[in-house]
Amino acid sequence: MSFKNMLYEERDRIGIITLNRPEKRNAMGREFEQEISRCLSEAARTRSVKVIIVKANGPVFCSGHDKVEILHRPVGEVRDFFQTCIDLFMLMRSVPQPIIAQVHGIAMAGGCHFVAGCDLAVAAEKGAQFAMTGIKIGYNCSTPTVAVSRAIGSKKCLEMLFTGNFISAREALAYGLVNRVVPDERLGEETWNLATEISQYSLEVLGTSKEVFYQQRDMAERQAYVFAKEMMASQALWPEGIEGMTAFNEKRKPFWPER
């Protein structure tokens, strides 16, 4: 597949999406988001990779949404623009592959949303910064709030919304927005190591782990346990579960079936 706003490659069952619009600070537009969606959909269809890394070219990871596609546009057009955004983030939740954000620089507004929307995130200690800056331009970051509030909780999310201030990589780690903070020069290596560790497992089970996590999160506790019980019961009969438990008992490495 060829893209205008991004690059994509596959190595060792790991897919790498590179945001490649540095002249616009990797600002997200409708065409850009549609390209990412097309790439993710194809990866989900072919199952040729088990993990997907999202990184970026240029000094900024992502500066949010392209204001050119918002300012002085009819309300219906802006609504459609953000529907494209929502469609992308719902797709990110539904593809079986874990998605890891590799954040080397600023991730603001929709860029912060993008990081929160990924399943995991690794941040450069000095270069990575995060903010929801809508307040500074008189435009609340409503869509980023959905993902960010679920990652870091109400109080800190509201502080970010009300001030528009940047937080450091270390603060983002403490708040739960990212999983790991690493030296800037080791960001690529450490992100790759995490992706490699995950890629040794069954894509069927990785995908189920994502699905169960996001579904149960929106349920009441009792309902979540009922749902989880049924998933545990059904997975006991899956080839992956049978092979994994058999391999454990036989003290050998499991061989995951391709499905």
Summary of the structure (lengths in Angstrom):
residues: 259
radius of gyration: 19.1
end to end distance: 23.5
largest distance: 65.9
contacts: 842
relative contact order: 0.11
helix: 54%
strand: 16%
